Amino acid sequence: MSVETILVFGEGDESGPSGLTLELLAAARDLATKVEVFVAGDGAAMAAELGSHGASTVYSTGPIDGKLMGVHAAATLQAHLESNSADAIFFGQTPDGRDTAARLAVRLDQPVVTNNVGASIEDGALVVEEPVFGGTQNVFTAFRNDGPSLALFRPKSFEAEATGGAPAEVVAVDTVDPGAAGAAAVTGRHVEERSGPQLDDAEVVVSGGRGLGQPEAYEMVDELAGLLGAASGASRAIVDAGWVPYAKQVGQTGKVVKPNVYVACGISGATQHLVGMKGSKNIIAINKDPEAPIFGVADLGIVGDVHKVIPALIEALKSR
Amino acid sequence: MKVVVCVKQIPDPALPGELDPSTNYLKRDDKLILDESDSYGVEMALQLVESAGGGEVSLVSMAPNNEVSGLRTALAMGAEDAVLVSDNALAGSDALGTARVLAAAISRMSPDLVLAGVESSDGYTGTVPEMIAGVLDMPSITFAKQIEIDGTTVKVQRQTEAGYDDVECQTPALVSVTAGVVEPRYPSFKGIMAAKKKPVEELDLAALGVDGSSVGQSGARQETLRVTDAEERQAGEVIEDEGDAHEKIVEFLGELKIV
């Protein structure tokens, strides 16, 4: 067995493919001679950018409107694979990516390995790398199955890079009806307002955690972020507590960020949080507990009260 | 209305985790506890049954060594009964193997609604609930932050990157619940005492009619080649704030040309 063709499960919107999709293309083209993309949506709109990132073909179902995507994408993918084989399928670790991979795994009776941050080929088999215990150890797993290897990758695991290829050839794919299992209907969409720098690509991220003490104290995180041109983030603890929306969550179950500078305010550094931010180039941590795990990864650690340090920092930045 | 909640019993996340060097499986020698991620599913199920004016909440779990301590916690919260699948052949099961086993157990229970946490706190693959729905060929809605039952329709607010979607389908269906969306109740003393007498049916693979080779290590069809220590991020300077720490931060940001 060898890995010659990798199919990337492409996601995106009218503005083009997602950053994660392009990251997966970078990983796939390093490993395989043929890299193709399957889009459960409008793949044609993404063809130019997918091609410039190394995809030869994009299989496109056209818009899947009004339905929860995963089960439909998986049924269609299964039929697609009968005439277009792939040695491995790379998914981004997104809600739709997880749903599709899970449904496809059942349909194909093939294993899925999740949470990966790296991929290689060893002795002809796909080997994936998964960080465990908050990223203190890495587990390398080889696929030993007899069908496509299904792998889910965490965001920011690879560097997206355009190689200047021609637009990918667009091939229309007929959708396959999964029957009653596909009955979940999307009846409304609600988009939370997003303004200013976004967590995914901000140069600086300022995050707050339980150490802020109360929801109102998050305002100073926002103010500090504003002064630094930063995106504001949060630990799971204060998202779970309802202080800030889920979209701000940094960590295992939230966003993975790798900014130039990460400022952790009142965050202790639970494993759940560390895996989402310890790839940051520089980390500043402010916490009153000198034993907090966050200090183990901080380049500059301040043992102190966030309610004193942050206001002083805001004043100092304003007076510059 | 009958709700079945999938719950995982995991090693206490507050203790340092460890892989068994001979198998590379997560060590599960100590007492296992109810995964906090699943306590949200249990709470959601109890609330749905309460607002429906009746029904029952049953639990299903898969664990080695007939472990029930986590199940007892969920029973103490108010679930009626539980099914536990325990079998030596299950060691090394991956997400798909786990889903096959749980689906086999669930199909015997004929639920209107199956609830599960989005992902466990130890394995966090986030794929098992959707795979269970796949095995049962049942509609599913993942990442629910709010669930409402209206007759035979389940209406869900589904968390998305951008906000949330309204999604609905008919029961029977499976819904996975995101952490933090409800406040799991603390078991009362009365609940804890009652939980000791609640029925826990223990099944092995033979009783479920699941082929042992399709689960466990052989069913996983993957091999752990090696486990390496990650490159440690070096801790930098840690200083005690004496009223001037903010100056140190400004200086640091200046060196990085952020200010």
Interface residues (C-beta under 8 A of the other chain):
Chain A: L68 G70 V71 A74 Q93 T94 P95 R98 D99 A101 A102 R103 A105 V106 R107 D109 Q110 P111 V112 V113 T114 N115 E122 V127 P131 V132 F133 G135 T136 Q137 N138 V139 F140 T141 A142 F143 R144 N145 D146 L152 G179 A180 A181 G182 A183 A184 A185 V186 T187 G188 R189 H190 V191 E192 R194 E203 V204 L228 R236 V239 D240 A241 G242 Y246 A247 Q252 T253 N260 V261 T271 K278 N282 I284 I286 P290 F295 G296 V297 A298 D299 L300 G301 I302 V303 G304 D305 K308 V309 I310 A312 L313 E315 A316 L317 R320
Chain B: P13 P16 G17 L19 N24 D94 A95 L96 A99 V118 E119 Y124 T125 G126 T127 V128 P129 E130 M131 A133 G134 V135 D137 M138 P139 S140 I141 T142 F143 K145 R158 Q159 T160 E161 A162 G163 Y164 D165 D166 V167 E168 C169 Q170 A173 T178 A179 G180 A220 R221 Q222 E223 T224 L225 R226 V227 T228 D229 A230 E232 R233 A235 G236 E237 V238 I239 E240 D241 G243 A245 H246 E247 K248 I249 V250 F252 L253 L256 I258 V259
